């Protein structure tokens, strides 16, 4: 070996020794499984005219609310009002909701109380969960629970649920196969 070749070889060894191993390892080649063509999304991003974030401005802080220190009970949720639901007649109809646990909607009105008295045994047998969708006070909720002991009754606004199920009235029982009164 000549001295110039040895010097070049030595320089190459020194250069390779200073290159990090992560740079030496080749990344695996990109494998395109399927290319259906299409258009670049770049015009959409350009239309947004996004500006780079200034590094001198600190990011806004996120305030995390503190958990309540005192015990919270369901009376804190009262009164419950469902503006889309009122006591009334519900026509029986078929639905397909496999696996849905039966549940029912009631309020603290006389119609719901009579319906609850009449259907309490059936609701218990079906293991149905009760949603009290219109109730003003803890006493009214307790009165409903006294009418049907052993049934789970939870105060909850059901406006979204009523919209999804196409309901306007209660009391009503909803099962995996139907809606009935």
Secondary structure, DSSP 4 states (H G I P E B T S, - for coil): --HHHHHHHHHHHHHHHHS-HHHHSPPPPP--S-------SHHHHHHHTPPPPPTTSPPPPPPPPPPPSS---GGGG-SB--TT-EE-----EE---TTPPPEEEEESSHHHHHHHHHHHHHHHHTTPEEEEEEB--HHHHHHHHHHTTTSEEEE---HHHHHHHT--EESEEE-SSEEE-
